[in-house]
Amino acid sequence: MLQTLLLAVGLMLILEGLMPMISPLKWKRLFEQLLQLQEGQIRFFGMVMVVSGLLLIWLVS
């Protein structure tokens, strides 16, 4: 169980690091755009990501 969790965290870190490594300028612009969003919009985006992740885990299991 712990090994699977660590593998998942490692994969997440790899995926999260790809954008700033490949295109730092676009990554920076993306965060500048995120700063313009309202808190409710950011929360909604986070909720969609959490639900998508849960759905993906449910489908794989």
All heavy atoms as TSV, in Angstrom:
chain	resi	resn	atom	element	x	y	z
A	1	MET	N	N	0.824	-1.195	0.000
A	1	MET	CA	C	0.000	0.000	0.000
A	1	MET	C	C	0.867	1.256	0.000
A	1	MET	O	O	0.630	2.163	-0.770
A	1	MET	CB	C	-0.932	-0.051	1.217
A	1	MET	CG	C	-1.751	1.175	1.413
A	1	MET	SD	S	-3.122	1.193	0.269
A	1	MET	CE	C	-3.972	2.613	0.817
A	2	LEU	N	N	1.862	1.300	0.871
A	2	LEU	CA	C	2.741	2.459	0.954
A	2	LEU	C	C	3.527	2.634	-0.345
A	2	LEU	O	O	3.710	3.750	-0.823
A	2	LEU	CB	C	3.693	2.334	2.140
A	2	LEU	CG	C	4.661	3.515	2.335
A	2	LEU	CD1	C	3.889	4.803	2.574
A	2	LEU	CD2	C	5.603	3.235	3.477
A	3	GLN	N	N	3.957	1.513	-0.911
A	3	GLN	CA	C	4.708	1.575	-2.167
A	3	GLN	C	C	3.844	2.179	-3.285
A	3	GLN	O	O	4.311	3.021	-4.050
A	3	GLN	CB	C	5.184	0.180	-2.569
A	3	GLN	CG	C	6.018	0.182	-3.828
A	3	GLN	CD	C	6.492	-1.205	-4.207
A	3	GLN	OE1	O	6.131	-2.189	-3.578
A	3	GLN	NE2	N	7.296	-1.282	-5.245
A	4	THR	N	N	2.581	1.782	-3.353
A	4	THR	CA	C	1.671	2.317	-4.361
A	4	THR	C	C	1.459	3.810	-4.160
A	4	THR	O	O	1.451	4.584	-5.128
A	4	THR	CB	C	0.318	1.580	-4.309
A	4	THR	OG1	O	0.555	0.182	-4.460
A	4	THR	CG2	C	-0.613	2.060	-5.387
A	5	LEU	N	N	1.292	4.221	-2.922
A	5	LEU	CA	C	1.116	5.638	-2.615
A	5	LEU	C	C	2.342	6.442	-3.023
A	5	LEU	O	O	2.230	7.507	-3.633
A	5	LEU	CB	C	0.818	5.835	-1.127
A	5	LEU	CG	C	0.630	7.272	-0.669
A	5	LEU	CD1	C	-0.582	7.900	-1.355
A	5	LEU	CD2	C	0.469	7.333	0.834
A	6	LEU	N	N	3.527	5.935	-2.704
A	6	LEU	CA	C	4.761	6.630	-3.072
A	6	LEU	C	C	4.937	6.690	-4.589
A	6	LEU	O	O	5.398	7.702	-5.127
A	6	LEU	CB	C	5.962	5.963	-2.414
A	6	LEU	CG	C	6.036	6.106	-0.891
A	6	LEU	CD1	C	7.202	5.303	-0.338
A	6	LEU	CD2	C	6.139	7.563	-0.485
A	7	LEU	N	N	4.572	5.626	-5.295
A	7	LEU	CA	C	4.623	5.645	-6.756
A	7	LEU	C	C	3.673	6.688	-7.324
A	7	LEU	O	O	4.006	7.405	-8.269
A	7	LEU	CB	C	4.293	4.265	-7.321
A	7	LEU	CG	C	5.370	3.192	-7.167
A	7	LEU	CD1	C	4.821	1.828	-7.572
A	7	LEU	CD2	C	6.582	3.546	-7.993
A	8	ALA	N	N	2.479	6.782	-6.748
A	8	ALA	CA	C	1.500	7.772	-7.210
A	8	ALA	C	C	2.009	9.193	-6.974
A	8	ALA	O	O	1.883	10.062	-7.845
A	8	ALA	CB	C	0.165	7.553	-6.502
A	9	VAL	N	N	2.591	9.444	-5.819
A	9	VAL	CA	C	3.132	10.774	-5.514
A	9	VAL	C	C	4.293	11.090	-6.460
A	9	VAL	O	O	4.407	12.209	-6.978
A	9	VAL	CB	C	3.567	10.876	-4.037
A	9	VAL	CG1	C	4.351	12.146	-3.777
A	9	VAL	CG2	C	2.356	10.798	-3.128
A	10	GLY	N	N	5.154	10.108	-6.713
A	10	GLY	CA	C	6.262	10.300	-7.644
A	10	GLY	C	C	5.775	10.639	-9.045
A	10	GLY	O	O	6.300	11.552	-9.698
A	11	LEU	N	N	4.758	9.927	-9.520
A	11	LEU	CA	C	4.198	10.202	-10.835
A	11	LEU	C	C	3.581	11.596	-10.881
A	11	LEU	O	O	3.745	12.333	-11.858
A	11	LEU	CB	C	3.149	9.143	-11.185
A	11	LEU	CG	C	2.480	9.280	-12.544
A	11	LEU	CD1	C	3.498	9.253	-13.672
A	11	LEU	CD2	C	1.446	8.182	-12.730
A	12	MET	N	N	2.888	11.975	-9.813
A	12	MET	CA	C	2.301	13.307	-9.744
A	12	MET	C	C	3.386	14.383	-9.829
A	12	MET	O	O	3.245	15.372	-10.561
A	12	MET	CB	C	1.502	13.485	-8.450
A	12	MET	CG	C	0.861	14.846	-8.319
A	12	MET	SD	S	0.354	15.256	-6.651
A	12	MET	CE	C	1.910	15.407	-5.819
A	13	LEU	N	N	4.496	14.192	-9.122
A	13	LEU	CA	C	5.588	15.160	-9.151
A	13	LEU	C	C	6.207	15.260	-10.544
A	13	LEU	O	O	6.544	16.363	-11.005
A	13	LEU	CB	C	6.652	14.799	-8.117
A	13	LEU	CG	C	6.240	14.979	-6.663
A	13	LEU	CD1	C	7.299	14.393	-5.735
A	13	LEU	CD2	C	5.989	16.431	-6.345
A	14	ILE	N	N	6.347	14.125	-11.221
A	14	ILE	CA	C	6.874	14.135	-12.584
A	14	ILE	C	C	5.947	14.924	-13.495
A	14	ILE	O	O	6.383	15.806	-14.246
A	14	ILE	CB	C	7.058	12.701	-13.113
A	14	ILE	CG1	C	8.207	12.022	-12.374
A	14	ILE	CG2	C	7.311	12.703	-14.617
A	14	ILE	CD1	C	8.305	10.529	-12.635
A	15	LEU	N	N	4.658	14.642	-13.437
A	15	LEU	CA	C	3.693	15.324	-14.292
A	15	LEU	C	C	3.609	16.814	-13.977
A	15	LEU	O	O	3.515	17.646	-14.879
A	15	LEU	CB	C	2.316	14.665	-14.179
A	15	LEU	CG	C	2.226	13.248	-14.738
A	15	LEU	CD1	C	0.863	12.642	-14.435
A	15	LEU	CD2	C	2.510	13.228	-16.219
A	16	GLU	N	N	3.653	17.159	-12.698
A	16	GLU	CA	C	3.595	18.563	-12.297
A	16	GLU	C	C	4.850	19.322	-12.720
A	16	GLU	O	O	4.798	20.522	-12.975
A	16	GLU	CB	C	3.429	18.684	-10.775
A	16	GLU	CG	C	2.079	18.263	-10.260
A	16	GLU	CD	C	1.003	19.309	-10.506
A	16	GLU	OE1	O	1.338	20.500	-10.567
A	16	GLU	OE2	O	-0.161	18.918	-10.630
A	17	GLY	N	N	5.977	18.634	-12.805
A	17	GLY	CA	C	7.232	19.290	-13.154
A	17	GLY	C	C	7.477	19.415	-14.647
A	17	GLY	O	O	8.366	20.166	-15.068
A	18	LEU	N	N	6.705	18.706	-15.458
A	18	LEU	CA	C	6.931	18.751	-16.899
A	18	LEU	C	C	6.707	20.137	-17.492
A	18	LEU	O	O	7.514	20.614	-18.289
A	18	LEU	CB	C	6.035	17.733	-17.613
A	18	LEU	CG	C	6.486	16.284	-17.551
A	18	LEU	CD1	C	5.456	15.389	-18.226
A	18	LEU	CD2	C	7.845	16.098	-18.168
A	19	MET	N	N	5.615	20.779	-17.143
A	19	MET	CA	C	5.284	22.076	-17.736
A	19	MET	C	C	6.341	23.141	-17.432
A	19	MET	O	O	6.825	23.796	-18.356
A	19	MET	CB	C	3.894	22.529	-17.286
A	19	MET	CG	C	3.448	23.806	-17.900
A	19	MET	SD	S	3.080	23.589	-19.644
A	19	MET	CE	C	2.237	25.117	-19.964
A	20	PRO	N	N	6.731	23.346	-16.171
A	20	PRO	CA	C	7.758	24.359	-15.923
A	20	PRO	C	C	9.111	23.992	-16.548
A	20	PRO	O	O	9.887	24.867	-16.907
A	20	PRO	CB	C	7.863	24.464	-14.410
A	20	PRO	CG	C	7.037	23.390	-13.845
A	20	PRO	CD	C	6.196	22.816	-14.925
A	21	MET	N	N	9.388	22.696	-16.698
A	21	MET	CA	C	10.651	22.285	-17.291
A	21	MET	C	C	10.650	22.519	-18.805
A	21	MET	O	O	11.616	23.035	-19.366
A	21	MET	CB	C	10.903	20.797	-17.015
A	21	MET	CG	C	12.233	20.304	-17.554
A	21	MET	SD	S	12.494	18.550	-17.262
A	21	MET	CE	C	11.475	17.843	-18.538
A	22	ILE	N	N	9.539	22.177	-19.469
A	22	ILE	CA	C	9.464	22.275	-20.922
A	22	ILE	C	C	9.225	23.705	-21.384
A	22	ILE	O	O	9.843	24.173	-22.343
A	22	ILE	CB	C	8.360	21.337	-21.463
A	22	ILE	CG1	C	8.749	19.886	-21.218
A	22	ILE	CG2	C	8.099	21.578	-22.936
A	22	ILE	CD1	C	7.646	18.895	-21.513
A	23	SER	N	N	8.310	24.408	-20.715
A	23	SER	CA	C	7.946	25.753	-21.164
A	23	SER	C	C	7.707	26.675	-19.966
A	23	SER	O	O	6.568	26.953	-19.605
A	23	SER	CB	C	6.692	25.672	-22.037
A	23	SER	OG	O	6.355	26.930	-22.507
A	24	PRO	N	N	8.770	27.166	-19.374
A	24	PRO	CA	C	8.602	28.002	-18.176
A	24	PRO	C	C	7.814	29.288	-18.423
A	24	PRO	O	O	7.090	29.745	-17.552
A	24	PRO	CB	C	10.030	28.305	-17.727
A	24	PRO	CG	C	10.908	27.924	-18.844
A	24	PRO	CD	C	10.169	26.977	-19.717
A	25	LEU	N	N	7.937	29.862	-19.633
A	25	LEU	CA	C	7.220	31.101	-19.931
A	25	LEU	C	C	5.708	30.876	-19.954
A	25	LEU	O	O	4.944	31.658	-19.376
A	25	LEU	CB	C	7.689	31.671	-21.270
A	25	LEU	CG	C	7.750	33.183	-21.318
A	25	LEU	CD1	C	8.925	33.678	-20.495
A	25	LEU	CD2	C	7.856	33.640	-22.753
A	26	LYS	N	N	5.268	29.801	-20.618
A	26	LYS	CA	C	3.832	29.486	-20.661
A	26	LYS	C	C	3.317	29.157	-19.263
A	26	LYS	O	O	2.211	29.520	-18.898
A	26	LYS	CB	C	3.560	28.319	-21.606
A	26	LYS	CG	C	3.669	28.694	-23.055
A	26	LYS	CD	C	3.294	27.525	-23.936
A	26	LYS	CE	C	3.460	27.889	-25.397
A	26	LYS	NZ	N	3.145	26.767	-26.279
A	27	TRP	N	N	4.136	28.462	-18.469
A	27	TRP	CA	C	3.753	28.096	-17.104
A	27	TRP	C	C	3.558	29.357	-16.271
A	27	TRP	O	O	2.598	29.481	-15.508
A	27	TRP	CB	C	4.847	27.205	-16.512
A	27	TRP	CG	C	4.567	26.652	-15.169
A	27	TRP	CD1	C	3.727	25.628	-14.847
A	27	TRP	CD2	C	5.148	27.086	-13.939
A	27	TRP	NE1	N	3.758	25.401	-13.504
A	27	TRP	CE2	C	4.619	26.281	-12.916
A	27	TRP	CE3	C	6.065	28.069	-13.610
A	27	TRP	CZ2	C	4.975	26.430	-11.589
A	27	TRP	CZ3	C	6.423	28.220	-12.287
A	27	TRP	CH2	C	5.876	27.405	-11.298
A	28	LYS	N	N	4.462	30.314	-16.451
A	28	LYS	CA	C	4.368	31.571	-15.718
A	28	LYS	C	C	3.107	32.337	-16.126
A	28	LYS	O	O	2.399	32.885	-15.279
A	28	LYS	CB	C	5.614	32.407	-15.982
A	28	LYS	CG	C	5.727	33.640	-15.147
A	28	LYS	CD	C	7.043	34.339	-15.418
A	28	LYS	CE	C	7.142	35.613	-14.624
A	28	LYS	NZ	N	8.405	36.317	-14.867
A	29	ARG	N	N	2.813	32.371	-17.431
A	29	ARG	CA	C	1.605	33.060	-17.901
A	29	ARG	C	C	0.343	32.397	-17.368
A	29	ARG	O	O	-0.630	33.073	-17.044
A	29	ARG	CB	C	1.578	33.089	-19.430
A	29	ARG	CG	C	2.414	34.209	-19.974
A	29	ARG	CD	C	2.165	34.404	-21.455
A	29	ARG	NE	N	3.472	34.314	-22.092
A	29	ARG	CZ	C	3.750	33.618	-23.174
A	29	ARG	NH1	N	2.830	32.948	-23.793
A	29	ARG	NH2	N	4.959	33.600	-23.669
A	30	LEU	N	N	0.364	31.071	-17.294
A	30	LEU	CA	C	-0.782	30.342	-16.758
A	30	LEU	C	C	-1.057	30.763	-15.318
A	30	LEU	O	O	-2.200	31.025	-14.942
A	30	LEU	CB	C	-0.547	28.830	-16.830
A	30	LEU	CG	C	-1.590	27.952	-16.163
A	30	LEU	CD1	C	-2.923	28.048	-16.898
A	30	LEU	CD2	C	-1.119	26.520	-16.104
A	31	PHE	N	N	-0.014	30.875	-14.510
A	31	PHE	CA	C	-0.209	31.278	-13.122
A	31	PHE	C	C	-0.637	32.731	-13.001
A	31	PHE	O	O	-1.395	33.088	-12.098
A	31	PHE	CB	C	1.044	30.994	-12.287
A	31	PHE	CG	C	1.047	29.601	-11.750
A	31	PHE	CD1	C	1.614	28.568	-12.474
A	31	PHE	CD2	C	0.438	29.309	-10.553
A	31	PHE	CE1	C	1.589	27.275	-11.997
A	31	PHE	CE2	C	0.400	28.017	-10.061
A	31	PHE	CZ	C	0.981	26.996	-10.789
A	32	GLU	N	N	-0.184	33.568	-13.918
A	32	GLU	CA	C	-0.656	34.953	-13.926
A	32	GLU	C	C	-2.148	35.009	-14.222
A	32	GLU	O	O	-2.880	35.804	-13.633
A	32	GLU	CB	C	0.128	35.771	-14.950
A	32	GLU	CG	C	1.554	36.058	-14.522
A	32	GLU	CD	C	2.400	36.681	-15.615
A	32	GLU	OE1	O	1.951	36.770	-16.771
A	32	GLU	OE2	O	3.546	37.070	-15.295
A	33	GLN	N	N	-2.616	34.138	-15.124
A	33	GLN	CA	C	-4.043	34.071	-15.424
A	33	GLN	C	C	-4.824	33.519	-14.235
A	33	GLN	O	O	-5.935	33.981	-13.942
A	33	GLN	CB	C	-4.294	33.205	-16.655
A	33	GLN	CG	C	-3.825	33.835	-17.945
A	33	GLN	CD	C	-3.976	32.897	-19.129
A	33	GLN	OE1	O	-4.205	31.698	-18.973
A	33	GLN	NE2	N	-3.838	33.439	-20.322
A	34	LEU	N	N	-4.249	32.544	-13.542
A	34	LEU	CA	C	-4.921	31.979	-12.367
A	34	LEU	C	C	-5.113	33.033	-11.279
A	34	LEU	O	O	-6.104	33.009	-10.555
A	34	LEU	CB	C	-4.132	30.796	-11.809
A	34	LEU	CG	C	-4.216	29.494	-12.600
A	34	LEU	CD1	C	-3.262	28.465	-12.017
A	34	LEU	CD2	C	-5.632	28.962	-12.609
A	35	LEU	N	N	-4.160	33.951	-11.171
A	35	LEU	CA	C	-4.273	35.006	-10.157
A	35	LEU	C	C	-5.449	35.933	-10.437
A	35	LEU	O	O	-5.937	36.600	-9.528
A	35	LEU	CB	C	-2.972	35.813	-10.087
A	35	LEU	CG	C	-1.782	35.086	-9.486
A	35	LEU	CD1	C	-0.524	35.938	-9.625
A	35	LEU	CD2	C	-2.035	34.738	-8.030
A	36	GLN	N	N	-5.911	35.987	-11.674
A	36	GLN	CA	C	-7.033	36.851	-12.044
A	36	GLN	C	C	-8.389	36.224	-11.693
A	36	GLN	O	O	-9.405	36.910	-11.687
A	36	GLN	CB	C	-6.990	37.156	-13.544
A	36	GLN	CG	C	-5.705	37.797	-14.003
A	36	GLN	CD	C	-5.398	39.104	-13.305
A	36	GLN	OE1	O	-6.286	39.932	-13.116
A	36	GLN	NE2	N	-4.158	39.291	-12.897
A	37	LEU	N	N	-8.416	34.922	-11.410
A	37	LEU	CA	C	-9.676	34.235	-11.117
A	37	LEU	C	C	-10.169	34.575	-9.714
A	37	LEU	O	O	-9.384	34.864	-8.807
A	37	LEU	CB	C	-9.495	32.724	-11.232
A	37	LEU	CG	C	-9.177	32.173	-12.622
A	37	LEU	CD1	C	-8.932	30.673	-12.534
A	37	LEU	CD2	C	-10.276	32.481	-13.605
A	38	GLN	N	N	-11.478	34.504	-9.547
A	38	GLN	CA	C	-12.089	34.679	-8.227
A	38	GLN	C	C	-11.861	33.414	-7.407
A	38	GLN	O	O	-11.634	32.330	-7.951
A	38	GLN	CB	C	-13.592	34.926	-8.378
A	38	GLN	CG	C	-13.936	36.152	-9.184
A	38	GLN	CD	C	-13.556	37.432	-8.470
A	38	GLN	OE1	O	-13.661	37.528	-7.261
A	38	GLN	NE2	N	-13.101	38.413	-9.234
A	39	GLU	N	N	-11.951	33.543	-6.081
A	39	GLU	CA	C	-11.747	32.381	-5.207
A	39	GLU	C	C	-12.735	31.270	-5.515
A	39	GLU	O	O	-12.376	30.089	-5.494
A	39	GLU	CB	C	-11.861	32.797	-3.741
A	39	GLU	CG	C	-10.669	33.575	-3.250
A	39	GLU	CD	C	-10.778	33.904	-1.770
A	39	GLU	OE1	O	-11.514	33.219	-1.037
A	39	GLU	OE2	O	-10.118	34.860	-1.362
A	40	GLY	N	N	-13.980	31.625	-5.794
A	40	GLY	CA	C	-14.993	30.611	-6.106
A	40	GLY	C	C	-14.656	29.836	-7.366
A	40	GLY	O	O	-14.888	28.626	-7.434
A	41	GLN	N	N	-14.078	30.499	-8.358
A	41	GLN	CA	C	-13.691	29.829	-9.590
A	41	GLN	C	C	-12.543	28.853	-9.338
A	41	GLN	O	O	-12.531	27.746	-9.873
A	41	GLN	CB	C	-13.270	30.856	-10.647
A	41	GLN	CG	C	-14.412	31.708	-11.151
A	41	GLN	CD	C	-13.922	32.838	-12.031
A	41	GLN	OE1	O	-13.041	33.606	-11.649
A	41	GLN	NE2	N	-14.505	32.939	-13.217
A	42	ILE	N	N	-11.604	29.266	-8.507
A	42	ILE	CA	C	-10.478	28.397	-8.171
A	42	ILE	C	C	-10.963	27.180	-7.382
A	42	ILE	O	O	-10.543	26.048	-7.625
A	42	ILE	CB	C	-9.404	29.177	-7.388
A	42	ILE	CG1	C	-8.826	30.284	-8.279
A	42	ILE	CG2	C	-8.299	28.244	-6.896
A	42	ILE	CD1	C	-7.932	31.257	-7.556
A	43	ARG	N	N	-11.884	27.408	-6.438
A	43	ARG	CA	C	-12.439	26.294	-5.664
A	43	ARG	C	C	-13.175	25.314	-6.569
A	43	ARG	O	O	-13.076	24.098	-6.412
A	43	ARG	CB	C	-13.389	26.812	-4.594
A	43	ARG	CG	C	-12.694	27.346	-3.397
A	43	ARG	CD	C	-13.660	27.559	-2.235
A	43	ARG	NE	N	-12.938	28.091	-1.107
A	43	ARG	CZ	C	-12.980	29.352	-0.716
A	43	ARG	NH1	N	-13.747	30.202	-1.347
A	43	ARG	NH2	N	-12.277	29.753	0.311
A	44	PHE	N	N	-13.952	25.841	-7.528
A	44	PHE	CA	C	-14.680	24.983	-8.452
A	44	PHE	C	C	-13.701	24.148	-9.271
A	44	PHE	O	O	-13.902	22.952	-9.451
A	44	PHE	CB	C	-15.575	25.814	-9.373
A	44	PHE	CG	C	-16.320	24.984	-10.373
A	44	PHE	CD1	C	-17.421	24.236	-9.982
A	44	PHE	CD2	C	-15.907	24.933	-11.699
A	44	PHE	CE1	C	-18.112	23.453	-10.899
A	44	PHE	CE2	C	-16.584	24.150	-12.616
A	44	PHE	CZ	C	-17.685	23.415	-12.224
A	45	PHE	N	N	-12.641	24.767	-9.764
A	45	PHE	CA	C	-11.623	24.050	-10.531
A	45	PHE	C	C	-10.993	22.947	-9.673
A	45	PHE	O	O	-10.801	21.820	-10.127
A	45	PHE	CB	C	-10.556	25.027	-11.023
A	45	PHE	CG	C	-9.488	24.392	-11.847
A	45	PHE	CD1	C	-9.762	23.901	-13.106
A	45	PHE	CD2	C	-8.199	24.292	-11.358
A	45	PHE	CE1	C	-8.766	23.308	-13.874
A	45	PHE	CE2	C	-7.195	23.706	-12.110
A	45	PHE	CZ	C	-7.483	23.212	-13.373
A	46	GLY	N	N	-10.684	23.259	-8.416
A	46	GLY	CA	C	-10.133	22.255	-7.502
A	46	GLY	C	C	-11.109	21.119	-7.259
A	46	GLY	O	O	-10.715	19.951	-7.237
A	47	MET	N	N	-12.395	21.452	-7.104
A	47	MET	CA	C	-13.407	20.421	-6.880
A	47	MET	C	C	-13.523	19.505	-8.101
A	47	MET	O	O	-13.604	18.287	-7.966
A	47	MET	CB	C	-14.764	21.062	-6.594
A	47	MET	CG	C	-15.864	20.047	-6.329
A	47	MET	SD	S	-17.502	20.789	-6.169
A	47	MET	CE	C	-17.790	21.385	-7.816
A	48	VAL	N	N	-13.493	20.090	-9.293
A	48	VAL	CA	C	-13.567	19.287	-10.519
A	48	VAL	C	C	-12.372	18.338	-10.605
A	48	VAL	O	O	-12.515	17.169	-10.970
A	48	VAL	CB	C	-13.648	20.199	-11.766
A	48	VAL	CG1	C	-13.435	19.416	-13.040
A	48	VAL	CG2	C	-14.988	20.917	-11.805
A	49	MET	N	N	-11.193	18.817	-10.220
A	49	MET	CA	C	-10.000	17.963	-10.254
A	49	MET	C	C	-10.100	16.825	-9.239
A	49	MET	O	O	-9.741	15.686	-9.546
A	49	MET	CB	C	-8.751	18.798	-10.019
A	49	MET	CG	C	-8.463	19.745	-11.170
A	49	MET	SD	S	-6.904	20.600	-11.018
A	49	MET	CE	C	-5.755	19.257	-11.208
A	50	VAL	N	N	-10.593	17.117	-8.045
A	50	VAL	CA	C	-10.734	16.084	-7.020
A	50	VAL	C	C	-11.752	15.030	-7.466
A	50	VAL	O	O	-11.499	13.828	-7.375
A	50	VAL	CB	C	-11.146	16.698	-5.658
A	50	VAL	CG1	C	-11.590	15.633	-4.690
A	50	VAL	CG2	C	-9.994	17.508	-5.090
A	51	VAL	N	N	-12.890	15.474	-7.968
A	51	VAL	CA	C	-13.920	14.536	-8.429
A	51	VAL	C	C	-13.399	13.714	-9.606
A	51	VAL	O	O	-13.624	12.498	-9.674
A	51	VAL	CB	C	-15.227	15.289	-8.797
A	51	VAL	CG1	C	-16.211	14.379	-9.501
A	51	VAL	CG2	C	-15.852	15.885	-7.539
A	52	SER	N	N	-12.666	14.342	-10.519
A	52	SER	CA	C	-12.094	13.616	-11.654
A	52	SER	C	C	-11.099	12.560	-11.175
A	52	SER	O	O	-11.087	11.435	-11.677
A	52	SER	CB	C	-11.389	14.578	-12.611
A	52	SER	OG	O	-12.278	15.499	-13.139
A	53	GLY	N	N	-10.279	12.931	-10.214
A	53	GLY	CA	C	-9.322	11.971	-9.656
A	53	GLY	C	C	-10.001	10.800	-8.976
A	53	GLY	O	O	-9.629	9.647	-9.151
A	54	LEU	N	N	-11.036	11.104	-8.195
A	54	LEU	CA	C	-11.790	10.036	-7.521
A	54	LEU	C	C	-12.461	9.120	-8.538
A	54	LEU	O	O	-12.471	7.892	-8.380
A	54	LEU	CB	C	-12.823	10.626	-6.574
A	54	LEU	CG	C	-12.265	11.276	-5.310
A	54	LEU	CD1	C	-13.379	12.020	-4.577
A	54	LEU	CD2	C	-11.618	10.248	-4.422
A	55	LEU	N	N	-13.038	9.709	-9.584
A	55	LEU	CA	C	-13.680	8.924	-10.640
A	55	LEU	C	C	-12.667	8.032	-11.347
A	55	LEU	O	O	-12.928	6.850	-11.596
A	55	LEU	CB	C	-14.373	9.853	-11.632
A	55	LEU	CG	C	-15.140	9.188	-12.764
A	55	LEU	CD1	C	-16.293	8.344	-12.214
A	55	LEU	CD2	C	-15.666	10.231	-13.733
A	56	LEU	N	N	-11.494	8.574	-11.633
A	56	LEU	CA	C	-10.449	7.784	-12.280
A	56	LEU	C	C	-10.001	6.623	-11.393
A	56	LEU	O	O	-9.861	5.483	-11.866
A	56	LEU	CB	C	-9.249	8.687	-12.622
A	56	LEU	CG	C	-8.111	8.037	-13.360
A	56	LEU	CD1	C	-8.555	7.505	-14.714
A	56	LEU	CD2	C	-6.973	9.024	-13.528
A	57	ILE	N	N	-9.808	6.884	-10.114
A	57	ILE	CA	C	-9.428	5.822	-9.184
A	57	ILE	C	C	-10.526	4.763	-9.103
A	57	ILE	O	O	-10.244	3.570	-9.105
A	57	ILE	CB	C	-9.127	6.414	-7.786
A	57	ILE	CG1	C	-7.833	7.220	-7.823
A	57	ILE	CG2	C	-9.037	5.308	-6.723
A	57	ILE	CD1	C	-7.569	8.030	-6.583
A	58	TRP	N	N	-11.775	5.194	-9.071
A	58	TRP	CA	C	-12.900	4.257	-8.999
A	58	TRP	C	C	-12.951	3.396	-10.257
A	58	TRP	O	O	-13.193	2.185	-10.184
A	58	TRP	CB	C	-14.201	5.032	-8.810
A	58	TRP	CG	C	-15.398	4.169	-8.771
A	58	TRP	CD1	C	-15.777	3.318	-7.756
A	58	TRP	CD2	C	-16.408	4.057	-9.781
A	58	TRP	NE1	N	-16.954	2.704	-8.086
A	58	TRP	CE2	C	-17.357	3.125	-9.319
A	58	TRP	CE3	C	-16.588	4.657	-11.021
A	58	TRP	CZ2	C	-18.471	2.792	-10.075
A	58	TRP	CZ3	C	-17.701	4.310	-11.761
A	58	TRP	CH2	C	-18.622	3.389	-11.293
A	59	LEU	N	N	-12.724	4.000	-11.407
A	59	LEU	CA	C	-12.778	3.252	-12.674
A	59	LEU	C	C	-11.625	2.232	-12.773
A	59	LEU	O	O	-11.813	1.141	-13.310
A	59	LEU	CB	C	-12.728	4.205	-13.871
A	59	LEU	CG	C	-13.969	5.018	-14.125
A	59	LEU	CD1	C	-13.725	6.055	-15.210
A	59	LEU	CD2	C	-15.140	4.137	-14.495
A	60	VAL	N	N	-10.466	2.594	-12.269
A	60	VAL	CA	C	-9.301	1.714	-12.346
A	60	VAL	C	C	-9.408	0.567	-11.349
A	60	VAL	O	O	-8.988	-0.554	-11.620
A	60	VAL	CB	C	-8.004	2.513	-12.140
A	60	VAL	CG1	C	-6.814	1.611	-11.979
A	60	VAL	CG2	C	-7.790	3.478	-13.295
A	61	SER	N	N	-9.994	0.826	-10.199
A	61	SER	CA	C	-10.051	-0.200	-9.135
A	61	SER	C	C	-11.035	-1.297	-9.438
A	61	SER	O	O	-11.967	-1.261	-10.064
A	61	SER	CB	C	-10.478	0.407	-7.813
A	61	SER	OG	O	-9.761	1.531	-7.491
